[in-house]
Amino acid sequence: MNLRKTLAALAVALLAGAIGWMAVRASDHDDGETDRKSRSLNLTDLYVFRENDQDSGAAAGNLVFIMNTNPRSVARQQYYFSTNARYEFHMTQRASGTAPVTGAADVTLRFEFDAPDGSNQQAMTLTAIRNGSTVKTTTKVGGGSILTTPITAAPVTSMVDLGGSTVKVFAGLREDPFFFDVEQFFKIRADWRAAAPGAGTVVPRDLDTAVDFAKGYNVNAIVVSVPVAFLANGTGATTFDVWETISVPQ
C-alpha cells in the first residue's frame, strides 16, 4: 500500500504489511480543499511541551503533543477526523540537545478513527511503534472505546493503558490557537517587495491593533500526554525531535 503524506515538523529539545514509497507534501497551516484532499487532511500547528510546565498540578515526566487539523472550521459546526487516514506524531530519540540529528522515526504515535456514531463521536485506535516494536489499543482504562468529544459535549480525556504506561488522550474540536494578522502580512509583503532591494516601511501591528485571522474558527485537535520514559523506551533519551504527518492510501 502506498501512502500520501502531509507533513509538518517541529524540532524540540526537551530535557526530562509493509508500506511502500511515500510522496511527501508540506503543509502551511491551511491548504484549502481540493478533490484529492479534504479539509480533514490539512495540518495546521504542532505543539509539544512538558505537562507540568503548563499545569503545576500535573506530575512531572510527561510530554504533551498537540496536532491541529481541519483549519477554518466554522463555529458550532461538527467536523470529523478522516476515517481513511493515519494521524501520526513521529519522534527521534536523542541523548542530548547536541547529539547528532538522524531524522529517524524511533517512536511513532498513530491515531486512526472509525466512522461517527449517532452521538457524533468517533471511536479511535491508538498505536505506538517504538524502536520497531508495536503496541495498540482501542479501549480506555476501565473498559469502553476511546472516543472523540462531540461539539455539544464538555471535553472528555480518556486514560489509556498503552504497553503498561498510562497515556491521556483527547480528540475533538477546539478553537484555533494560531494568531496571524493576515491583512497586515500582505501589506508588509507588498511594501517590502516594492522597496526592494531596500527595506520597506510597513511593519507588524502591535497586539492592541492586530487582527487575528483565525479568531472564532475551530480546528480538530488531537492531544496526548505521554510519559517521557515510555518515549525513551530504555534508550536514555532526554531530547526528542518531533514532527507530525497525516497519511492516506494512494
PETASUL-V9098 format. One line per field, one symbol per residue. phi: phi as a letter, one per 30 degrees, with the letter a starting at -180 (. if undefined). burial: + if it has 9 or more other C-alpha atoms within 8 Angstrom, else -. A space follows every 50 residues. Layout:
phi->???
burial->???
This chain:
phi->.dbcccbbbbcbcbdk.dcddbccbdcbiacibbdcbdddcddccbbbad eddcbdddddjccccbccbhdhddeicdbbdddcbccbccbcdbdadcde dcidddbbcccbbdddcdciccdbccbccbhiccbbabbcejjjddcdcd ddcdecccdbdbiicdccbbbldbddddcaddededdddddddddedddd cdbeddddcdcddddiccbdccbbcbdeddddhididbbbdbbbbbcbdb
burial->-+++++++---+++------------+-++-------+++++++++-+++ ++--------+++++++++++++------+----++++++++++++---- -----++++++++--+----++++++++++----+++++++---++++++ +------+++++---++++++++-++----++-++-++--++--+----+ ---------+-+-++-++++++++++++--++----+++++++++++++-
